[in-house]
Amino acid sequence: MSADTPAHAALSDIDRRLEAAILELLARRAPTSSICPSDAARAVGDDDWRTLMDASRAAAGRLVARGTVEVTQGGEPVDVATARGPVRIRRTRPDADEPA
């Protein structure tokens, strides 16, 4: 989904900023590193970051749907919409059977 699609246009400024923060934070880290949704919430919300946690997880879910990132728990991919407890966000990794 590109930035000019109707679904992306319907996102709020906070939603777009959270998506951008996730991608920016991951870009600053090693390719095998992950971030917590709270890292993006803190980057966007400063002292009010806790109020952005649900929105940050939702932003991660949208990025998963685009194939940009994956959400994990215990190192294994999970559905962020149904995962309970702490999750991590990492870049999408190629399948082990496919050449890199």
C-alpha positions in Angstrom: 0.0 0.0 0.0 1.5 3.3 -1.0 1.3 6.6 0.9 -1.3 7.9 -1.5 -3.8 5.0 -1.3 -7.2 5.8 0.2 -6.6 3.6 3.3 -3.3 5.3 4.1 -4.9 8.8 3.6 -7.5 7.9 6.2 -4.9 7.4 8.8 -4.5 10.0 11.5 -1.3 12.1 11.8 -0.4 10.1 14.9 -0.9 6.8 13.1 1.4 7.9 10.2 4.0 9.2 12.7 3.9 5.9 14.6 4.4 3.9 11.4 7.3 6.2 10.4 8.8 5.9 13.9 8.8 2.1 13.7 10.5 2.1 10.4 13.0 4.8 11.4 13.9 3.0 14.7 14.4 -0.3 12.9 16.5 1.4 10.2 18.9 2.6 13.0 19.4 -0.9 14.3 21.2 -4.0 13.0 19.1 -6.0 10.5 18.6 -8.7 13.1 17.5 -6.3 15.9 13.9 -5.6 17.0 12.1 -2.9 18.9 9.3 -2.7 21.3 6.0 -0.9 20.3 6.7 1.4 23.3 9.9 2.6 21.6 7.8 4.1 18.8 5.2 5.4 21.2 7.9 7.2 23.2 9.4 8.6 20.0 6.0 10.1 19.0 4.3 10.8 22.4 7.1 11.9 24.7 5.7 11.9 28.2 2.3 10.8 27.0 3.7 7.6 25.3 1.5 5.2 27.3 -1.6 6.5 25.7 -0.2 5.6 22.3 0.6 1.9 23.1 -2.6 0.5 21.4 -2.0 2.8 18.4 1.6 1.7 18.2 0.7 -2.0 18.1 -2.0 -1.2 15.5 0.7 0.7 13.4 2.9 -2.4 13.6 -0.1 -4.5 12.5 -0.6 -2.3 9.4 3.1 -2.6 8.6 2.9 -6.4 8.9 -0.1 -6.3 6.5 2.2 -4.5 4.0 5.0 -7.1 4.5 7.4 -4.5 5.9 7.8 -5.9 9.4 6.8 -8.8 11.6 5.7 -8.9 15.2 7.1 -11.6 17.4 6.7 -13.0 20.9 9.5 -15.3 22.1 11.2 -14.9 18.8 8.3 -16.4 16.8 6.0 -14.4 14.5 2.5 -13.7 16.1 -0.6 -11.8 15.1 -0.3 -8.5 17.0 -4.1 -8.2 17.0 -4.5 -11.4 19.2 -1.1 -11.5 21.0 -1.3 -10.8 24.7 1.6 -9.4 26.6 4.9 -8.0 25.3 5.7 -8.2 21.7 8.7 -7.1 19.5 8.8 -5.7 16.0 11.5 -6.6 13.5 12.1 -6.3 9.9 10.6 -9.1 7.7 13.1 -11.9 7.3 13.4 -14.0 4.1 12.3 -17.6 4.4 15.2 -19.9 5.4 14.6 -21.9 2.2 15.0 -19.0 0.0 18.4 -17.5 -1.0 19.1 -14.2 0.6 
